[in-house]
């Protein structure tokens, strides 16, 4: 399991204690972010047929397991978070599963990925530019079980507007995960308020925040990374980072997809997948 930026403060405290016990010349690797549905309700994939599961094998002996969520952007392209793709090697067998209710299992339709890429300015430390695309080997069959693409919302939604976040992630911080697709409602949080929570400059114009700041509770969690934030059946954001899952005072930070639409279209045009 990767570690989310949401959990970094807990980790820092633990690392300070741990580091104090280490001899000199011991180095620790960088903690990487991951997104993370808490207090959600089960929903059928027919309600969100643009949502897909990204799966790959961690070893030659393992099964294909859900690692991230993604969104159908065109007949041959899926949009997801860059952090879902950044560690994959060229020989990784990545598959996209559409029309699936289960996190792992045999339901749904499998589409092998031909290749993938992510924004060249993405880095784990800031989690900025957290967006990538997966190109399919064969096009989605939009006649099967209502599978379809989703459009991007062009206008930034107003503060307080309710949105839906969807995914197969943890039901609470540190688990367990949900075996079935779930959704929950979260209000949009203004950028100024979100920056005051996480620190000036931490939430860029390429991000958007959502969550119940005062009481917490409803949220995305580990395993929801790359999943959609939806308003009026339009894509607003992708689960990216935050502190913990459903904690009071800490909304989730999402990649604001509208700010990357030109990059997505240019990337797909070059790949012939638009």
N, C-alpha and C positions, 0 to 999 in steps of 0.2 A: 504493500500500500504506500502510495506517495503521501507526503505531508502537505497540508494546505497552508497558505499564508495565515488563514484564520487561527491556526494552531501555533503560530510562531512564538507568541509571547509565553505560552506554557513551555515550549521547547527551550526558549532562551533561559528561563529560570532553571530548568533541569540541566541545561548544558553548562551553566555557570557552576552549578554544584559538581557536575561530572568533570568539567575541565580542571577544577581545583584539585582533583585527585589524580590527574594524569601527569606523567613525567613530561619534561620539555621535549620538543621536536615531534610531538604527536599532533597531526593535523586532522581537522574535521572537514568533511565535504559540505558544500553549500546545501542548505535546506531548500527544496523546490516546492512551488505552490501547486495546489490542485483545488478545483472547486469541490463542491460537495452537494431526499425531500423529507423534511421534518414536519410532523403533524399534518401530513397530507392525506388524501383519500385516493383509493384505487380508481383507476380510470381505464377504459378500454382504448386500445391503440386507434380504433376507428374514430375516436374523438380528436386525436392528434396524429393523423396519418403521415405527417411530414417528419415525425420524430423517428430516428433510427438509432440502433445500437452499434457501436464500433467495437470489434472484438479481434483479438489475436492471441497466438500461443506465446507464453513466456518461456517455453522450452519445447524441444522436439517431442517430448513425451506428454505434454499437457494438452488439455482441450482448449478450444477457442472460448475465451472468457470475456465477458463485458468489461471494458475498461473506461469508456467514455460514451457520451451521447453525441448526436449530431443532427443536423437539419438538412432536409432535401432542398437544395437551391435550384437545381435544374435536372434534366433527365439523366445527366451523367456526373453530377457534382453534389457533394455534401459539404456543408460548412460546419466547422467545429472549432474548439479552442486550440491554439498553437501548442499548448503544453501537452495535449493528447498525442501530438505527432513528433515533437522535438527529439525524443529519445529513441525513436524507431530507426532501426538499421535498414539498409536497402533490401536485405533478404527477409525482412519481416513479412509474414503472410497476413495481411490485414483484410478483414472482411467487414462489410456493412450489412446489417440485418434489418430489413424493413418489415412492417406489418407484424411486429412481434410484441406480445404482451409481457412475456417472461424475460427477465434479465439474462438468464442463461437457459438454453433448452432448444427444442427442435421446432418450435412454432416460428412463423415468419418466413421470409424469403431472403436467401443469401446472395449477395452481390460482391464478388471479389474486387478489391481495389487494384487499379492499374498502377497508380502512383499517388503521391501526396506532396504537399508543400505547406509552409507556414510563413507568416510575414517575416521578412529579413531583419526587422528591428525588434522582434520579440526577444525578451530575456526574462529569466526566472526571477531575478531580484526585484524588478519593478512590476512584473506581470502586465506591462504595457504592450500594446500591439498583439494581444493574445487572440490571434485568429489564424485559421488555416483552412485548407480545402483538400478534399479527397476526391480523386477522379476515379470513376468506376470503369471496369473492364467492359461491361455491357450496360446499356441504359436501364433505368428503372422501368418496370412494367406498370404504368399508371392505371391499367385496367384491373390490377389485382388488389382486392380488399381496400379499394379507395386510396391507395398510395398516391400522394401528390406532393408537389413542391409548395413552398410558402413564400409570399412576398415580404420584402423588408419595409418596415414602417419608416417613412422618410422624416417625420417630425419627431423631435424629442418630446416624450409625454410629459404632461404637467405633474408637478409634485403632488403626491397623494392619490394619483390615479392607480387603481388596482390592476395588477397584471397576474398572469398565471406562469408558474415555473413548473416544468415537467421533467421527470427522469426516473431512473431505476436506482438511485443512490441510497445512502444510509438513512434510516428512520430517526436516528439520533446521533449525536456526536460520538465518534469512534465505533458506531455500528449498533445493531446489525443492519445489513442492507435489505432492501425490499426485493422480493423475488418477482414482483409485478409492477408494472408502470404505475406511477402515482403523480398527482398534481397538488398544488396548493396555491393560495392567493396571497400576494404580497403587494404592498403599496410602494409606489416610486418615492424615493428619497432624493431631495435636492442635492446638487453637487456641493454647494457651500456647506450644508450640514454634514454631508459624508466626509468632506475634507477636514472638517473640524473634529470628526471622530477619529479618522485614521492618520491625520497629520497633513499639513498644508502641502499640496503638490502630489500627494500620494494617489489621489483620484483625478485622472487626467480627463481631457475632453473626449477621449476615446473610450471612456468608461461610463457606466450608469449604475446607480445604486437602487436597491429595492429591499424592503424588509420592514417588520414591525419593530421600530427602534425602541419604543418604550417598554413593551412587554416581551418582545422576542417570540419564540415558539415556532412560527411557521417559517420554513427556510429550505434552501437547497443544502446538500451535504456531499461527502465523498462519494464518487461514482456518478454524480450528476454533472460533472465537468463537461462543458461543450453543449449542454442541454439548453433548451430555449426559454426565454422570457417573452411571453406573448401578450399582446393587447389587440382585441378585435381581429383575431386571426391573422395578425401580422407580426413578423419577427422584430423584436426590439433589441434583445441582448442574448448573450451566451454566458452560462455560468463560468465564472473565472476565479475569484478569490474572496477572502474575507477572514474573519476571526471566529473560530469555532463554528458551531451549527446551531442556529436558533437562539443565540445568546442575546439577552436584552442589551440594547445599546450598540449593537454591531450588525448593520445590514450587510447583505451580500453585495459584492461588486461584480458587475457583469461587463463583458465586452460590448460596447455600443456599436452594433453592426452597421447602422447607417453611415457611420464615419469611414467604413472600409468598403463600401459598395463599389467604388471605382476600382480599388485594388482587386477585389474579388472578380469583377467582370473582366479586367485586363488579364488576370491570371488564367481565367477559364477560356478567354478568347485565344490566348496563345496555345492552350492545351486542346482547343477545339471542342470544349465541353460546355459552352454556353448555350 
